[in-house]
Amino acid sequence: MNRSLIANRYAKALFKLALEQGNLDKINSDVKLLQSYCNEADGFLDLLMSPIIKPGQKKHAIHSVLDKKISVSTMNFLDLLIQNNREVLIEDINRGYESLYKNHLGVKDVTLYTAIKMDKEQLQALDDFLKQQFNAPIELTLKVNPDLLGGFKITIDGKLADASLSSKLKKMKKQLLS
């Protein structure tokens, strides 16, 4: 079976559980904490991915690291993943849950690429403008890419708008050479 299909099923199950229990925000913060461990804690993913470490040892290690940091529901879910040998899907499941959570709340994912870093006032003005335009909460991520030379690129829910100087120069070059 397809790995992403399995991860999506687990993410949907966790989301449905969170909805039923009225724990959407708590489980979302648990998922973010889990993802931060996956990204930053040395050896955390190695522990989960290791075929040599027995499931009981993995559960014990996870409980010792995350006890009292995540909800009982999330801990039980992790136990189920380990029991079913699906712990290797944890990052995919985390992304799937995040996506379902944002979709449920109507949050728009916006990534802004600029040639230079924007100050707080500019970011706040942009955030306010986008909230007003989409009539929805915005999750804004700023990425600096000096190769743009000037202008910006913006992705909103996966759709790209390119108003960068480098892109305009490439178009001009293409027109001149053809």
VEXBALO-297045 format. One record per residue (C-alpha): residue in three letters; x, y negated, z. Coordinates in pm, whole numbers, padded with zeros to 5 digits, always signed. Layout:
<recs>
ALAXYZ
...
</recs>
This chain:
<recs>
MET+00000+00000+00000
ASN+00112-00356-00070
ARG+00307-00515+00218
SER+00134-00855+00188
LEU-00208-00690+00177
ILE-00136-00509+00503
ALA-00002-00827+00666
ASN-00312-01019+00556
ARG-00538-00755+00710
TYR-00358-00783+01042
ALA-00363-01164+01024
LYS-00739-01158+00957
ALA-00792-00917+01245
LEU-00599-01143+01482
PHE-00788-01449+01355
LYS-01123-01274+01397
LEU-01028-01172+01751
ALA-00928-01531+01829
LEU-01261-01659+01692
GLU-01461-01405+01892
GLN-01276-01490+02213
GLY-01279-01865+02151
ASN-00898-01859+02170
LEU-00806-02004+01829
ASP-00578-02276+01963
LYS-00408-02057+02224
ILE-00339-01774+01981
ASN-00219-02029+01724
SER+00033-02162+01976
ASP+00133-01799+02052
VAL+00188-01736+01680
LYS+00401-02050+01653
LEU+00606-01939+01953
LEU+00652-01594+01800
GLN+00764-01750+01472
SER+01010-01974+01654
TYR+01157-01662+01819
CYS+01178-01498+01477
ASN+01355-01800+01331
GLU+01582-01900+01616
ALA+01635-01626+01878
ASP+01943-01421+01798
GLY+01859-01053+01776
PHE+01480-01090+01808
LEU+01404-00989+01450
ASP+01680-00730+01457
LEU+01509-00571+01756
LEU+01173-00560+01578
MET+01315-00438+01248
SER+01542-00169+01387
PRO+01434+00185+01297
ILE+01670+00318+01567
ILE+01500+00148+01863
LYS+01200+00349+01984
PRO+00856+00183+02000
GLY+00847+00212+02380
GLN+01178+00029+02404
LYS+01055-00242+02167
LYS+00738-00291+02373
HIS+00940-00312+02694
ALA+01178-00568+02541
ILE+00894-00777+02397
HIS+00710-00775+02729
SER+01022-00881+02919
VAL+01087-01169+02677
LEU+00730-01293+02618
ASP+00548-01204+02942
LYS+00355-01507+03073
LYS+00452-01705+02760
ILE+00177-01568+02537
SER-00182-01463+02599
VAL-00283-01109+02690
SER-00466-01082+02355
THR-00153-01169+02159
MET+00058-00932+02368
ASN-00192-00651+02306
PHE-00181-00733+01936
LEU+00200-00707+01937
ASP+00173-00373+02117
LEU-00065-00253+01844
LEU+00176-00366+01572
ILE+00461-00177+01734
GLN+00244+00130+01792
ASN+00144+00133+01423
ASN+00500+00063+01302
ARG+00392-00271+01155
GLU+00621-00498+01358
VAL+00832-00553+01047
LEU+00539-00755+00911
ILE+00537-01005+01200
GLU+00656-01304+00996
ASP+00404-01235+00717
ILE+00128-01194+00974
ASN+00229-01520+01143
ARG+00211-01706+00810
GLY-00124-01545+00730
TYR-00271-01644+01066
GLU-00141-02000+01030
SER-00303-02023+00688
LEU-00636-01893+00816
TYR-00621-02128+01115
LYS-00549-02435+00901
ASN-00815-02337+00650
HIS-01070-02297+00930
LEU-00992-02645+01063
GLY-00973-02798+00713
VAL-00610-02906+00761
LYS-00431-03013+00443
ASP-00065-02912+00406
VAL+00135-03201+00263
THR+00506-03194+00188
LEU+00672-03517+00084
TYR+01012-03511-00088
THR+01197-03842-00095
ALA+01547-03954-00189
ILE+01595-04126+00146
LYS+01448-04078+00491
MET+01131-04273+00559
ASP+01084-04461+00885
LYS+00807-04385+01133
GLU+00589-04675+01022
GLN+00597-04563+00658
LEU+00518-04203+00754
GLN+00230-04314+00976
ALA+00088-04533+00698
LEU+00111-04242+00454
ASP-00046-04003+00705
ASP-00335-04245+00768
PHE-00385-04300+00393
LEU-00394-03924+00320
LYS-00634-03857+00608
GLN-00866-04123+00470
GLN-00838-03997+00109
PHE-00901-03632+00194
ASN-01127-03692+00493
ALA-00938-03411+00667
PRO-00656-03361+00914
ILE-00311-03368+00754
GLU+00001-03171+00839
LEU+00280-03379+00689
THR+00631-03243+00635
LEU+00906-03474+00514
LYS+01204-03339+00319
VAL+01491-03555+00199
ASN+01636-03468-00143
PRO+01897-03721-00267
ASP+01882-03562-00615
LEU+01548-03738-00671
LEU+01740-04068-00699
GLY+01424-04263-00614
GLY+01049-04227-00596
PHE+00896-03912-00449
LYS+00744-03572-00504
ILE+00444-03466-00303
THR+00271-03131-00270
ILE-00079-03113-00130
ASP-00214-02763-00073
GLY+00031-02628-00329
LYS-00036-02888-00600
LEU+00263-03098-00703
ALA+00268-03464-00804
ASP+00608-03581-00928
ALA+00682-03954-00927
SER+01058-03921-00889
LEU+01313-04119-01083
SER+01510-03805-01173
SER+01201-03652-01334
LYS+01134-03968-01535
LEU+01495-03978-01653
LYS+01475-03614-01764
LYS+01160-03690-01964
MET+01325-03987-02129
LYS+01631-03778-02216
LYS+01412-03509-02366
GLN+01224-03765-02578
LEU+01544-03926-02699
LEU+01699-03591-02798
SER+01395-03467-02986
</recs>
